[in-house]
Amino acid sequence: MIINKNEIVKKHCYTKLVYGRINKKLKSNFSNEESEALIKKVLEESPLENYIKKGKNFYISNEEHHIKITINSSTFSVITVDKL
């Protein structure tokens, strides 16, 4: 399966609940805008080989930022962010 990185970068979106989950998982206190900026930056900077589709989700890992982003592959909603 071919993953379209540009489509993920362009279409990814957020639910109201995910902002709290991001701060909880990263032990941070980002504003919604700061969370969105970080995720967009990581999605843009991560090489295509760090984009993995498993089941119904995309997993994007970034060693430089030490995080893994989980995105639903059909809705492009950010589900969670984990520390690596």
Secondary structure per residue as TSV (DSSP state, phi and psi in degrees):
chain	resnum	aa	ss	phi	psi
A	1	M	-	360.0	133.7
A	2	I	-	-92.1	128.8
A	3	I	-	-97.0	129.3
A	4	N	-	-96.1	94.4
A	5	K	H	-58.0	-44.0
A	6	N	H	-60.2	-38.1
A	7	E	H	-64.5	-41.5
A	8	I	H	-65.2	-45.4
A	9	V	H	-60.1	-42.1
A	10	K	H	-76.0	-39.5
A	11	K	H	-96.3	-10.8
A	12	H	-	-59.4	145.7
A	13	C	B	-144.9	178.9
A	14	Y	-	-132.7	147.2
A	15	T	-	-98.1	164.1
A	16	K	T	-59.8	-37.3
A	17	L	T	-73.9	-23.6
A	18	V	H	-69.0	-28.0
A	19	Y	H	-62.3	-44.5
A	20	G	H	-63.7	-38.9
A	21	R	H	-65.0	-40.4
A	22	I	H	-60.9	-48.8
A	23	N	H	-63.2	-39.1
A	24	K	H	-65.0	-48.0
A	25	K	H	-68.0	-35.5
A	26	L	H	-93.1	0.7
A	27	K	T	50.9	51.9
A	28	S	-	-128.6	179.4
A	29	N	-	-137.6	50.4
A	30	F	-	-72.9	146.8
A	31	S	-	-72.5	167.4
A	32	N	H	-57.5	-41.3
A	33	E	H	-65.7	-39.3
A	34	E	H	-66.2	-40.0
A	35	S	H	-61.8	-46.1
A	36	E	H	-63.3	-40.9
A	37	A	H	-64.4	-42.6
A	38	L	H	-63.0	-47.3
A	39	I	H	-64.3	-43.3
A	40	K	H	-61.8	-43.6
A	41	K	H	-60.8	-46.0
A	42	V	H	-64.7	-43.0
A	43	L	H	-61.8	-41.8
A	44	E	H	-69.7	-39.2
A	45	E	H	-83.2	-22.3
A	46	S	S	-73.2	132.1
A	47	P	-	-68.7	154.2
A	48	L	G	-54.4	-34.0
A	49	E	G	-66.9	-13.4
A	50	N	G	-90.8	1.9
A	51	Y	E	-97.2	118.6
A	52	I	E	-126.3	135.0
A	53	K	E	-105.8	122.0
A	54	K	E	-132.5	118.8
A	55	G	T	63.9	-128.4
A	56	K	T	-97.7	11.0
A	57	N	E	-125.4	155.3
A	58	F	E	-99.5	140.7
A	59	Y	E	-122.0	121.4
A	60	I	E	-117.4	115.7
A	61	S	E	-103.2	144.3
A	62	N	E	-141.8	109.0
A	63	E	T	-66.0	-37.5
A	64	E	T	-60.8	-41.5
A	65	H	T	-94.6	-5.9
A	66	H	T	59.9	39.8
A	67	I	E	-137.0	159.3
A	68	K	E	-126.4	126.6
A	69	I	E	-103.0	134.4
A	70	T	E	-109.5	126.0
A	71	I	E	-128.6	134.1
A	72	N	E	-66.2	130.2
A	73	S	T	-77.3	-16.1
A	74	S	T	-98.7	-33.4
A	75	T	T	-103.1	-14.3
A	76	F	-	64.3	18.3
A	77	S	B	-76.0	135.7
A	78	V	E	-71.2	125.5
A	79	I	E	-92.9	-48.3
A	80	T	E	-163.0	170.7
A	81	V	E	-133.9	130.1
A	82	D	E	-118.7	150.7
A	83	K	E	-75.0	145.3
A	84	L	-	-93.2	360.0
